[in-house]
Amino acid sequence: MRRKLAAGAIATALAAAAAWANWNDTSTGIDLTQLPAFPLTKVRSGWLRDREQVRFDGLTATMIGPTGAVGEVSLQGASRSGKRWTTHFRWIAFDHVYRGDPDANGTQDYIVFGSTGNTLRRTPPRGAIVLLLDRQGLPVPFSAGLYDELGPEHVVDLNHNGRAGLLVSTPDEEPWDNRSGFGCSGHWVTDVYEAADLNWREFKGPVAGLTFPFVLGWTDGPQCNPPGPSEPWKPNIRTGQCSTASADVTSARVAKSSAGWVDLAPASKCQSFNVGTVIYDQRSRREIAIGWLPNYQDDLLARIQADKADVTLRGVYRQPDGKYCSANLLWATK
């Protein structure tokens, strides 16, 4: 496998002209097109129109409501035992659908690439959503933001073992040179996530000529890099931001929910959790909300609270103050 780093990437990434420019004005230091691709088959592409419904592989995707901020797409299917499942996406996130077997369990899974609608500097404009199907055909979701216009190029087979890795690059603004002010320098952190037991864990270590997590410093223009010797310091670099591998909170219940935030009972070390994906696994059906959907996710969390369902949080990140935290996945069972 070949590795292609941007010119001058040992010290910094590509420089841009303005301190607050576009999300893609610096380089992650890795050319995804040069990595060994994992085999995927495109199933369909294109955003759904208002009220449109399409079917593929025994699944049904339906556009709910008009396109826009509140538009949603529901994807429905059934397990081998007949248990129904529904996954809700933001309509703009449901664009290109691919089929493959990233976890090599013999069951075909689905990877969806689409937009997020974000335009701010440090928020991803695109995203990847993976639905791993267990042996009964029930999906377990995973989502991550993408900072480029690529899609399947993020799904790679670095070990050449038939199992996929998902490359996710995340920028931060932790200065690598304390001569620079906030927003002038930081790091691109590229993680590899691998599927294990229907969850995703961060891979660490060398593989195929690279070492992960792969960290590359960026600087955002000459005005951010004053003359004189650099004064490097040790920043707080965060990796594994998308992982769902560890169950950090178990045997809890939702005490309160609002706009994607939940308070738990018994009280956790965090006052509130901002949750990404929500799963409500019931005896007859499984319901999934991916990302904050102002109608569907709020309703799902309200029903989880009313039913006093058992809650597990995966991929928890705790803020230093311990009050407000995030969780990549909330799994409720009743």
N, C-alpha and C positions, 0 to 999 in steps of 0.2 A: 504494500500500500504506500502511496506517495503522500507526502505532506507538503503543503504549500503555505508558507507564511508570507505576510505582506512585507514589503521592503521596509527595513528599519523597525520591524516588530519586536526585536529583542528589547529595545528600550521603551518604545511607545507604539500605539497603533497609529493608523493614518490620522493626520491632523486635519481639522476643518477650519473654516474661516471665522466662525462665530462661536461664542461661548454657549449659547442656547440655540442650537440648530436642530437638524433632524435626527431621528433615532438611528439612522444608518450612516452617519457621517464619520464613524470610526470602524475599524476592522476587528473582528473576533480573533483573527490570526489563523483560522482554519478554513480551508476551501472544501466545503462539503461535497462538491462535485468530484473531488479526487478520492473520496473514500469508497470502500467496497459497498455497493448498494445491497439492500435486502430485497428479495423478490416480492413485489406487490403487483396486484392486478387492479387497474382502474375499473370501478363498477359504474360510476356515473359522475357527471360534473354539471355545475350550474346551479345558481340559487333558484329556489322554488318561487313561483309567482303566487299571488294572492289566491288562497283556497286550493292551490294545486296539490295533487296527490300522485305519488309515483310508487312503483313496486319493483323490488329487486331481491333476489335470493330468498323469497318467502317473507320479506320484511315490507312494511308499508311506511312511507314518509309522507307526512301531511303538513302543509302550511296552515298554521292557526293564526287567524287575525291578519291584518294588513302588514306589509313590510314596513319597517320603521323601528323605533326604539322598543316597542312592546311586542314585535312580531316574534313568534316562536315556531319551531318545527318539532313535531313529535315523530319519533321513530318507534314502531311497534313490532313485536314479534312474540313468539311463544317457545317455551322449552320443550324438550322431548316428552316431558310428563304432562304438558298442556298448561303449565303455569304461564300466565301472560306477563309481559314486561313492556314498559314504555320509557323512553328516554327523551327528554326535552332539551333542545338546543336553542340558542339565539338564532334567529333566521339567518343572519349574516355569517354565522359560524359553519353552517351546513352548505358547503360548496362542492368540494371534490371528495369522493368516497372511494377508498381503496380496500381491497381484500387481501388477506395474507394470514400467516400463522406465526406471529412474532414470538410467542412463548413455546412453540414447538410441541403443543399438547395434542396435535392431530385435529383440532377444531379450528375452522376458519374464523378469523377475527376481522374487525373493521377499524380503519383509521380514516378520520374525517379531517380535512384541512379547510380552513375558512378564515374570515376576517374577524376582528374584534371591534372595529369601529374606533379604536384608539388612535390619536394623533399626537399625544403628548410625548415628550422626549424619551422618558424612561418606561413607557408602557408599550407592550408588544402590539404591533398592528395586525398580526396574524396569530393563529393558534392551531394546535394539533389535538385532537380528541381520539383516544384509543378505546375501543370497546373489546375487551378480552372476553370471549365466551367460554364458560366452563364446559365440562363434558356433557352437561344437561342442556346447554344452549342458553344459559342465563348470562347477561353481560355484567362485567365489572368495569367501570369507567376510569379513565385517567386523562388529565388534560394538562397542557403546558403552552406557554406563550412562545411565539417565534418572532424574531426580529429581522426577517428577510422575506423575500417573495418566493422562496423555495417551499417545497412540500415534502414529497417522498424522499428527497435527498437527505432529510434528517433521520431517516430510518436506515440503519447500517448493520453490517455483519462484520464487526471488527475482528472477532475471533475465528471467523470462518467455521462456525459450529452449527449453523442453521438457526440460531436464536438471534433475535433482533436487539439492537440497542438504539435508543432514541437520544439523539444529541440535542441538547437544549443550552443555548447561550443566554446568559443574563447579565446585564450591565449593572454596576453600582457606581456610587460617587464617593467611595472611600479613597481619598487622595493618596497616591503613591509617593508624592513629593510634597512636603508641607510648605514649600514656597508657593504652591498654587492654592487659590481659594476654592471654596465649595463650588462644585459644578464644573471645575476646570480640568480635573483628572479623576481617574477611577480605574476600574478593572472590568474586563469581560471575563466572566467565569463560565466555561463550557463544561457541563456535566454529561455523563452518559448514564442513562437509566435502563435497567434491565428488568424484565418481568420475572417474578418469582412468586409462585403460589397466588397468582392473580393480582398481586400488588407489584409496585415498582420501586426498586431500590437503586441507590446510587452506586455506580462502579467506581472504585478507586484503585489506581495503580497504572503501570505501563501496559500498553497494548498497541501492537502494530506501529511502533515508532513514536507514539504519543504517550503522555502521562496525564491521567485524569484524576481530579478536575484540572482542566487546562486553564491557566490564569494568564491574562495578557493585559498590561497596563495601557490605558489610552490617555491622550492629552488633547484638549479641544481648542487648539489654536495658539499662535505665538503670543498673544496677549495673556495667555494663561501660564506661560512658561518664562518667568523673568530671568534675566541673566544672572550668572553666578553659579557656584557649585550647588548641585542638588543636595537636598537634605532628606534622604529617604527615611521612612518610618514604617512601623508595622501596622498595617490597617486591619480592620475587622472584616475579613473576607468571608462571606457566607456561601456555603455550597449546599447541594442537595435540597434546594428549595422546593422542588416538585415531588419529592419522595412521598410514597404512601406506605412504605414497608413496615413502619413501626406503629403499633397501637398505643398511643401515648396516653389516652384517656379511655377507660372502659367502665361499664356498668353504671352509666350516668343516665339522667333524663333531662329533657329540655324544660327549663323553668320559665323561660321567656325568649321570644324571638321577634326580630324586627329588621327588615331590609338586609337580610343575610347575616345578621349578628345573632348569636344565641348565648344565653346564660344557662348554666347547668346546675342541676341538683343531684347529689350534694355539690356544694360549691367547689370549684377547682381552684388551683393556684392563680388562674387567670379570672379576671372579673367577667370578661366577655370574649367570645371567639367569633372572628369573621370566617365563615366557612365558604369553601369553594364549591365542591360537588356534594350533593345530598342524595343518599340512597335510602328509600323506605322499603324494606324487604318484609313483605307480609306473606301469610300462608298461601294466598291465591294469586298474588301478583307482586311484581317488583317495579317500583317507580323511581325514576332518576331525574334529578335536575342538575344540569352541568352549567356552572357559572351562575351568577346572580340573575335570575329571571323574576322581575318584580311581582308578577302574578303567581306563576306556578310554584316557584321555590318558597315564597312566603306561605302559600296555602299548604304546601307539603310539610313545612316545619310546624305550622299550626296544628295539623293533624297528628304529627308525631308527638307534639306536646299533649294534645287532648287525649291521645290513646295511651299515654304514659309508656311509650316504647323504650326499650333498652338502647342506649346510644354508645357508640364507640367513635373516637376521633383518631384519625391517622394523619401523619405528616404535620404535627403541631410545631409552630414556631412561637416562642414566648418572647415578648418584648422585655427589655431590661427592667422596666418598672413593674412588670408582672401583672398589669391590669388588663391590657388589651392584647390579645393573641390571635393567631390565625391557624386554621386547620385546612389541609388540602381536601380531606374527605370526611364527611359525617355519615356513618352507617347506623341506621336505626332498624331494629328488628322487633316484630310483634308476632 
